Amino acid sequence: MAAALLIALTGAFLITVIATPYFIKTMRRLQYGQQIREDGPAQHSVKAGTPTMGGLVFIPAAVLVSVVLTGFSPTLYAVLIVTLGCALVGFLDDFGKIAHGRSLGLKARSKLAAELVLTALLVLALYRFGLYSTEILVPFFNFAIDLGFFYPVFIFLVISGSSNSVNLTDGLDGLAAGTAVIALGAFVAIGWLAGRPAIMIFSATLGGACLGFLIYNRYPARLFMGDIGSLALGGAFAAMAVVTKAELFLILIGGVFVLEALSVMIQVASFQLTGRRVLLMSPLHHHFEMKGWTEWKVVSAFWSAAVVFALTGVWAFSP
């Protein structure tokens, strides 16, 4: 298995590293560049026009290598339904932004509708392949909770929460990609502990692809992943958590993503209820930028936190 994991990681890494320069040239020729939020940090204005939709490179690379190495695996099939479905939603979102020259793409209700469809497809796949279980494991406690008929609703919340939290984290060069690599390393371990080799392989390929992408996405970024990348990563995390019964452990493994999402929720709630903002700017990474931290300092601090969260999640999941 160690050899297979190394091949998976290396193969996806090399495909991404080799293909990305050609992709960047194509996007520049088409003038498909990033639209910057007008209410974001002023220093981010220089990033306008940077090629985006990098997920079109590293997501297919990961899928290709994982399918070649595992063949038809029911577990991988279930995970790919959500990963590629979220990628499609992200593509439509990115293309809408580029076509209309604005920082907003698909409406929230359209994304929610798509997430409902993906939830239904995942539930059907889990039923079809004998992977469906309505029990969820509780971290740090040796017991499970049976959600019964409410489990599909729970799956929807996991998919929606995970995909959107990764999307919110993708606001600084290398932040989402680097944090994802760390979380994917944790899912290699989770896959081993849960007896799901296909999850180990897929996590390794997606991690290798993200590492290859990170070469071009690190500060100063030459390519952004776009919503196609961030939503797909979030969907992959959600689906892998479901098939390994690590749904609640995802809160620990993806702790940075969770904090980013919570920061937005708290900021919005505080402003609507009191008219005051808790943070200088949300998501959380922008708060530290506004406090004078350099972009690299914020990213490196968040990566460090991601390592702690990932190790904690794996430790909590282990017998």
C-alpha positions as CSV (number, residue, x, y, z in Angstrom):
1,M,0.0,0.0,0.0
2,A,2.9,2.4,0.7
3,A,4.1,2.0,-2.8
4,A,0.6,2.6,-4.2
5,L,0.3,5.8,-2.1
6,L,3.6,7.1,-3.3
7,I,2.7,6.4,-7.0
8,A,-0.7,8.1,-6.4
9,L,0.8,11.2,-4.9
10,T,3.7,11.5,-7.3
11,G,1.6,10.8,-10.4
12,A,-1.0,13.4,-9.6
13,F,1.7,15.9,-8.6
14,L,3.6,15.5,-11.9
15,I,0.5,15.7,-14.1
16,T,-0.5,19.0,-12.3
17,V,3.0,20.5,-12.4
18,I,3.4,19.7,-16.1
19,A,-0.1,20.7,-17.3
20,T,-0.5,23.9,-15.2
21,P,1.8,26.3,-17.2
22,Y,-0.1,25.5,-20.4
23,F,-3.4,26.1,-18.6
24,I,-2.1,29.5,-17.3
25,K,-1.1,30.5,-20.9
26,T,-4.6,29.5,-22.2
27,M,-6.4,31.4,-19.5
28,R,-4.3,34.5,-20.1
29,R,-5.0,34.3,-23.8
30,L,-8.7,34.0,-23.2
31,Q,-8.5,36.8,-20.6
32,Y,-10.2,34.6,-17.9
33,G,-9.0,36.4,-14.8
34,Q,-10.0,36.6,-11.2
35,Q,-12.6,39.2,-10.2
36,I,-11.8,40.9,-6.9
37,R,-14.4,41.8,-4.2
38,E,-14.8,45.5,-4.0
39,D,-15.3,45.2,-0.2
40,G,-12.1,43.1,0.3
41,P,-8.7,44.3,1.4
42,A,-7.4,47.2,-0.8
43,Q,-4.0,45.5,-1.3
44,H,-5.8,42.6,-3.1
45,S,-6.6,44.9,-6.1
46,V,-3.3,43.9,-7.7
47,K,-4.6,40.4,-8.0
48,A,-7.3,41.3,-10.4
49,G,-6.9,39.5,-13.7
50,T,-4.8,36.7,-12.3
51,P,-5.8,33.5,-14.1
52,T,-8.3,31.4,-12.2
53,M,-10.2,28.1,-12.4
54,G,-7.1,26.1,-11.6
55,G,-9.3,23.4,-10.3
56,L,-9.8,22.4,-14.0
57,V,-6.2,21.0,-13.8
58,F,-5.7,19.5,-10.4
59,I,-9.1,17.9,-9.9
60,P,-9.0,15.9,-13.2
61,A,-5.4,14.9,-12.4
62,A,-6.5,13.5,-9.1
63,V,-9.5,11.7,-10.5
64,L,-7.5,10.2,-13.4
65,V,-4.8,8.8,-11.2
66,S,-7.1,7.5,-8.5
67,V,-9.3,5.7,-11.1
68,V,-6.3,4.1,-12.8
69,L,-4.9,2.8,-9.5
70,T,-8.2,1.6,-7.9
71,G,-10.3,0.7,-10.9
72,F,-14.0,0.5,-10.2
73,S,-14.3,0.9,-6.4
74,P,-17.7,1.5,-5.0
75,T,-16.2,3.7,-2.3
76,L,-14.3,5.9,-4.8
77,Y,-17.4,6.0,-7.0
78,A,-19.5,7.4,-4.1
79,V,-16.8,10.0,-3.4
80,L,-16.4,11.1,-7.0
81,I,-20.2,11.7,-7.3
82,V,-19.9,14.5,-4.8
83,T,-16.5,15.8,-5.8
84,L,-17.2,16.1,-9.5
85,G,-20.7,17.4,-8.8
86,C,-19.4,20.2,-6.6
87,A,-16.7,20.8,-9.3
88,L,-19.5,21.3,-11.9
89,V,-21.3,23.8,-9.6
90,G,-18.0,25.6,-9.1
91,F,-17.3,25.7,-12.8
92,L,-20.7,27.3,-13.5
93,D,-20.1,29.8,-10.7
94,D,-16.6,30.7,-12.0
95,F,-17.8,31.0,-15.6
96,G,-20.7,33.2,-14.5
97,K,-18.3,35.6,-12.8
98,I,-16.0,35.7,-15.8
99,A,-18.8,36.2,-18.3
100,H,-20.5,39.0,-16.3
101,G,-17.2,40.6,-15.1
102,R,-18.2,40.5,-11.4
103,S,-17.2,38.8,-8.1
104,L,-20.5,37.1,-7.6
105,G,-21.6,34.0,-9.6
106,L,-24.4,31.5,-8.9
107,K,-27.1,32.5,-6.5
108,A,-27.1,30.8,-3.1
109,R,-30.4,29.0,-3.8
110,S,-28.9,27.5,-7.0
111,K,-26.0,26.1,-5.0
112,L,-28.3,24.8,-2.3
113,A,-30.4,23.1,-4.9
114,A,-27.3,21.4,-6.4
115,E,-26.2,20.3,-3.0
116,L,-29.6,18.7,-2.4
117,V,-29.3,16.8,-5.7
118,L,-25.8,15.6,-4.8
119,T,-27.0,14.5,-1.4
120,A,-29.7,12.4,-3.0
121,L,-27.2,10.9,-5.4
122,L,-24.7,10.1,-2.6
123,V,-27.4,8.4,-0.5
124,L,-28.5,6.3,-3.5
125,A,-24.9,5.3,-4.2
126,L,-24.4,4.4,-0.5
127,Y,-27.5,2.2,-0.6
128,R,-26.6,0.6,-3.9
129,F,-23.1,-0.4,-2.7
130,G,-24.1,-1.4,0.8
131,L,-22.2,1.5,2.4
132,Y,-25.3,3.2,3.9
133,S,-25.3,3.6,7.7
134,T,-27.3,6.1,9.7
135,E,-25.0,6.0,12.7
136,I,-22.4,8.7,13.3
137,L,-19.4,8.4,15.6
138,V,-18.9,10.9,18.4
139,P,-15.3,12.2,18.7
140,F,-13.6,11.4,22.1
141,F,-16.5,9.3,23.2
142,N,-16.9,5.6,22.6
143,F,-20.4,5.6,21.3
144,A,-22.5,6.3,18.1
145,I,-25.7,8.1,17.5
146,D,-28.3,6.7,15.1
147,L,-29.9,9.5,13.2
148,G,-32.4,7.3,11.4
149,F,-34.5,9.1,8.8
150,F,-32.6,12.4,9.6
151,Y,-29.3,11.0,8.3
152,P,-29.8,12.3,4.7
153,V,-30.4,15.8,6.1
154,F,-27.2,15.4,8.1
155,I,-25.3,14.4,4.9
156,F,-26.7,17.5,3.2
157,L,-25.4,19.7,6.0
158,V,-22.0,18.0,5.8
159,I,-21.7,18.6,2.1
160,S,-23.0,22.2,2.2
161,G,-20.9,23.1,5.2
162,S,-17.7,21.5,4.0
163,S,-17.9,22.9,0.4
164,N,-18.7,26.4,1.4
165,S,-16.2,26.6,4.3
166,V,-13.3,25.6,1.9
167,N,-14.6,28.2,-0.5
168,L,-14.5,30.9,2.1
169,T,-11.0,29.9,3.1
170,D,-9.7,30.4,-0.5
171,G,-8.9,34.1,0.0
172,L,-5.1,34.2,0.2
173,D,-2.4,32.8,-2.0
174,G,-1.9,29.2,-1.0
175,L,-4.1,29.2,2.0
176,A,-6.9,26.8,0.9
177,A,-4.6,24.6,-1.1
178,G,-2.0,24.2,1.6
179,T,-4.6,23.6,4.3
180,A,-6.3,21.1,2.0
181,V,-3.0,19.1,1.6
182,I,-2.7,18.9,5.4
183,A,-6.3,17.7,5.8
184,L,-5.9,15.2,2.9
185,G,-2.9,13.7,4.7
186,A,-5.2,13.2,7.7
187,F,-7.7,11.4,5.4
188,V,-5.0,9.0,4.2
189,A,-4.7,8.0,7.9
190,I,-8.5,8.0,8.3
191,G,-8.9,5.7,5.3
192,W,-6.4,3.3,6.8
193,L,-8.0,3.3,10.2
194,A,-11.5,2.8,8.6
195,G,-10.3,0.0,6.3
196,R,-11.0,2.0,3.1
197,P,-8.0,1.7,0.8
198,A,-9.7,3.6,-2.0
199,I,-10.0,6.6,0.3
200,M,-6.3,6.4,1.1
201,I,-5.5,6.4,-2.7
202,F,-7.9,9.2,-3.5
203,S,-6.6,11.3,-0.6
204,A,-3.1,10.8,-1.7
205,T,-3.8,11.7,-5.4
206,L,-5.8,14.8,-4.4
207,G,-3.0,15.8,-2.0
208,G,-0.4,15.3,-4.7
209,A,-2.4,17.3,-7.2
210,C,-2.9,20.1,-4.6
211,L,0.9,20.1,-4.0
212,G,1.5,20.5,-7.7
213,F,-1.0,23.3,-7.9
214,L,0.5,25.0,-4.8
215,I,3.7,25.6,-6.8
216,Y,1.8,28.1,-8.9
217,N,-0.7,29.2,-6.2
218,R,1.8,30.1,-3.5
219,Y,2.5,33.8,-2.9
220,P,2.6,35.7,-5.3
221,A,0.0,33.4,-7.0
222,R,0.2,32.9,-10.7
223,L,-3.1,30.9,-10.7
224,F,-6.1,30.7,-8.4
225,M,-8.1,27.5,-7.9
226,G,-11.5,29.2,-8.4
227,D,-14.8,27.9,-7.0
228,I,-14.3,24.8,-9.2
229,G,-11.4,23.9,-7.0
230,S,-12.5,25.0,-3.6
231,L,-16.1,23.6,-3.9
232,A,-14.7,20.3,-5.3
233,L,-12.2,20.0,-2.4
234,G,-15.0,20.7,0.2
235,G,-17.2,18.1,-1.5
236,A,-14.4,15.6,-1.5
237,F,-13.8,16.1,2.2
238,A,-17.5,15.7,2.9
239,A,-17.9,12.5,0.9
240,M,-14.8,10.9,2.3
241,A,-16.0,11.7,5.8
242,V,-19.4,10.1,5.1
243,V,-18.0,6.8,3.7
244,T,-15.4,6.5,6.5
245,K,-18.0,7.4,9.2
246,A,-15.8,10.4,10.2
247,E,-18.5,13.0,9.7
248,L,-18.1,14.7,13.0
249,F,-14.3,14.2,12.9
250,L,-14.2,16.4,9.8
251,I,-14.9,19.4,12.2
252,L,-11.5,18.6,13.8
253,I,-9.6,17.7,10.7
254,G,-10.8,20.7,8.8
255,G,-10.7,23.0,11.8
256,V,-9.3,25.9,9.9
257,F,-12.1,25.7,7.4
258,V,-14.6,25.6,10.2
259,L,-13.1,28.7,11.9
260,E,-13.3,30.6,8.6
261,A,-16.9,29.7,8.2
262,L,-17.8,30.5,11.8
263,S,-16.1,33.9,11.5
264,V,-18.4,34.9,8.7
265,M,-21.5,33.7,10.5
266,I,-20.5,35.5,13.7
267,Q,-19.7,38.7,11.8
268,V,-23.0,38.7,9.9
269,A,-25.0,37.8,13.0
270,S,-23.3,40.5,15.1
271,F,-23.8,43.2,12.5
272,Q,-27.4,42.4,12.0
273,L,-28.2,42.2,15.7
274,T,-26.1,45.0,17.1
275,G,-24.9,47.0,14.1
276,R,-21.3,46.2,15.2
277,R,-18.6,44.0,13.7
278,V,-16.7,41.5,15.8
279,L,-13.8,41.3,13.3
280,L,-12.1,44.0,11.3
281,M,-13.1,42.0,8.2
282,S,-14.3,38.5,7.5
283,P,-13.4,35.7,6.8
284,L,-10.9,35.3,9.6
285,H,-7.8,35.5,7.4
286,H,-8.8,39.0,6.3
287,H,-9.1,40.1,10.0
288,F,-5.4,39.4,10.5
289,E,-4.5,41.1,7.3
290,M,-6.3,44.2,8.5
291,K,-4.3,44.0,11.7
292,G,-1.1,44.4,9.7
293,W,0.0,40.8,9.2
294,T,1.6,40.0,5.9
295,E,-0.1,37.5,3.6
296,W,2.6,34.9,4.1
297,K,2.4,35.3,7.9
298,V,-1.3,34.7,7.9
299,V,-1.0,31.7,5.6
300,S,1.9,30.1,7.5
301,A,0.0,30.6,10.9
302,F,-3.1,29.0,9.5
303,W,-1.1,26.1,8.0
304,S,0.4,25.5,11.4
305,A,-3.0,25.5,13.0
306,A,-4.2,23.1,10.3
307,V,-1.5,20.6,11.3
308,V,-2.6,20.6,14.9
309,F,-6.3,20.2,13.9
310,A,-5.5,17.3,11.5
311,L,-3.4,15.4,14.1
312,T,-6.1,15.9,16.7
313,G,-8.8,14.6,14.3
314,V,-6.8,11.5,13.4
315,W,-6.0,10.9,17.1
316,A,-9.6,11.2,18.0
317,F,-10.6,8.7,15.3
318,S,-8.0,6.1,16.2
319,P,-9.2,3.1,18.3
